[in-house]
Amino acid sequence: MLGEHRVVIVGGGFGGLEAAKALRRAPVKTTLIDRRNFFLFQPLLYQVATGGLSPGDISAALRSIVRKQKNTETLLAEVVDFDVAKRKVILRDGEAEYDSLIVASGSVLHYFGNPEWERLAPGLKTVEDATAIRKRIFLAFEAAEREPDPEIRREWLTFAIVGAGPTGVELAGALSEIANDSLKGDFRSIDSREAQILLLEAGPRILPAFSPDLTAKAERDLIRLGVRPLVGVRVTAIDERGLTYEADGRTGRLAARTVIWAAGVRASGLGRLLAERTGAKTDRSGRVIVEPDLSVPGYPEIFVIGDLANYPHQTGSPLPGLAPVAMQQGRYVAKVIEARLKGRQPPAFHYLDKGSLATIGREKAVAEFGRIRLTGRLAWLAWLFVHLMYLVGFENRVVVFVQWAFQYFTFNRRARLITGEVDIPLRTPARQTTDQDSAPGANGCAARGVAGETRKR
Amino acid sequence: MLGEHRVVIVGGGFGGLEAAKALRRAPVKTTLIDRRNFFLFQPLLYQVATGGLSPGDISAALRSIVRKQKNTETLLAEVVDFDVAKRKVILRDGEAEYDSLIVASGSVLHYFGNPEWERLAPGLKTVEDATAIRKRIFLAFEAAEREPDPEIRREWLTFAIVGAGPTGVELAGALSEIANDSLKGDFRSIDSREAQILLLEAGPRILPAFSPDLTAKAERDLIRLGVRPLVGVRVTAIDERGLTYEADGRTGRLAARTVIWAAGVRASGLGRLLAERTGAKTDRSGRVIVEPDLSVPGYPEIFVIGDLANYPHQTGSPLPGLAPVAMQQGRYVAKVIEARLKGRQPPAFHYLDKGSLATIGREKAVAEFGRIRLTGRLAWLAWLFVHLMYLVGFENRVVVFVQWAFQYFTFNRRARLITGEVDIPLRTPARQTTDQDSAPGANGCAARGVAGETRKR
């Protein structure tokens, strides 16, 4: 309608979608723009990567979520620029005019200046990433089954996860369950339980966002599951047969044919672009440093939320890149827009920390809700409950619940499809000795050498 | 073990898997070889292509299915040749020796001498095919939503399915439900119900394997769902904006940006290769013509089953490429191998026709069990029951049942993810007029011109 306040939201993740939903009764016309046609529940993406759930189980079509909001339209489009003077978002194939703009394009994988690692050590950000990692994991066991050379077989059965935040820990725990339970008895030449799962962390401890006693508990749980957490280990090179690391000033090598990257993300490129157009500042990770009301300095009509925003006003350091932060910011910005239309300005954004959760394995998790710290079965149930509740779509909740129940009782993982291009032959045609080969046993020794040691970054 | 009878099975589809399972207590060592690590329940693949189910829901890891059969090993490998003199299957990365060989590598899409159509009109044979078609379907609606030119928009909203066997009919019915129910209200610029779904058949009637009265009933049902069945229409060319056809000696053009191929398959290339190595004969579709015990003439130790076999002994014409045929043949061949080990030879293979089923839409299906012909709700329930029962894995059955129940009541389709590379921009930058353009309205007129007419192939 003519004269109506137009809100453009860039990105249909936790932040953008929550903003769109919060604006459903506001006197505005909302346009939600995303390059994908679906919302992805990223906290469960590691379960797709490990064959427990299918991509469809943790996704919901964006336009279907906002179908009943008659003031909202959804565009499958790619934003390439911002014309902040004319208040336009430039799409690859058009443009969208706004009165208020919410940029919530999230984060992308970050390889710290080693973009070539992306091919060697896939990370977990998109559905395609998840199915690619799933392929790598299950293909590694298949290759080990076919491989006559015991050394190469051991390389196939060694999995290195780089980065021990919640994603790394959850992947390690799931991989342990795959090796020890889901695949047990499936193979004839190998025993899947021989698989080694290494969890590498450059910092001094795993799960650094949790309190030290929960870190210690999580570490014990992981070790009990057969995962080897290695802290103070900085990866310096990755190739097709493993990685090189530095620990305590020494250099070492780990032979592992499957390396998974869980070490870091940075803000999506739209952050830097928006900063260029508005003169705003970005931090080292490319996040836009925002005002107390989450707007861009000098542009009160432009808001940046979620992983793309650096909001230092509350704690001095930026808020973490978590779904609850993005969701609360999405709702807050919707309120600011509504309030301003009525001539008011609400108080600064305040993040209500509802706590942190990380699951390690069956009946093993850690949770921190303010001063309350949970571990074991209780934390695990809290994790299950929170993730089921926040999953988008009632049907998704039911289907995921059914699958989790089956997985709990049968240890089976249904969705372990190896899809897409598969590099057959799996078996190396002949043993090729190169300079980079690790000596037999080096893997275990090196790992033992650094295990448990702590070192500052 | 030394001296044990080695059975090699090539292909883990309905036939090969059934043979492996039937041999579980036989005094043999079975090796099941497949290029994929999972069994795919192909009869429900069209539901993945139309966003109703996820690939994981209709798949099961092959080695997990035969996990408890200690006499069975599974190899993820590609067969490239047969050495029938030395009784060896040649893999891309090794070989497998056999005493008995069962070749069950199935069928592949067949474009009748037009391989370039594969890119333009994807068919439905693999999981990747299904997700590619799913992408095409849902992207077409997204593109229509973004498209300002009404003619191009109509092209995006026109879907042509080539081939009106069960797969074509099931796809057409599902597409109609997507357009009329699942997507209703999701869009702002288009009404998804404007979509046109054309079902093209070169022969004189749809569902030619069913009796004529069931064809007539199915045709009425399809028309009621908004599908336009066009019979006696032979496709002569396909391009990115539609297809050219011949009907009644006249040439016509249909503008449709989404063309799906359901017109035919031929035997996998291993059939011809095996025929070359053994001197066996193949038919026009590349199927190996087998003996009454399903063995290859002159090679009693080599069996060919399922879609790869031409078995004319029972009815004069080859048995159809259906799951029940493959399964019965798999079990039969297992029995022959066991009997021969005891010095016996069982009677010739006899196919027990349990009937045919095709679903059209909710509470609409046709079924033929010998003389019993069912339509409507009863046939639909029979279809649901049979497909749930034959689905591999109890968990798959439960999860699929839950999703069907939701779909029945909510009309929603959860798994409508557009994944993989997406060609953005969706919108055509400027209107390009080419010689191949159909005149406005040509689409509808041409379709009306041939609808309902019958013509021999």
Interface residues (C-beta under 8 A of the other chain):
Chain A: R35 R36 N37 F38 G51 L53 S54 P55 G56 D57 S59 A60 A61 R63 S64 R67 K68 E73 T74 L75 L76 A77 E78 L91 R92 D93 G94 V127 E128 F138 L139 E142 E145 R146 G185 D186 F187 R188 S189 G393 E395 N396 V398 V399 V402 Q403 F406 T410 N412 R414 A415 R416 L417 I418 T419 G420 V422 I424 P425 L426 R427 P429
Chain B: R35 R36 N37 F38 G51 L53 S54 P55 G56 D57 S59 A60 A61 R63 S64 R67 K68 E73 T74 L75 L76 A77 E78 L91 R92 D93 G94 V127 E128 F138 L139 E142 E145 R146 G185 D186 F187 R188 S189 G393 E395 N396 V398 V399 V402 Q403 F406 T410 N412 R414 A415 R416 L417 I418 T419 G420 V422 I424 P425 L426 R427 P429
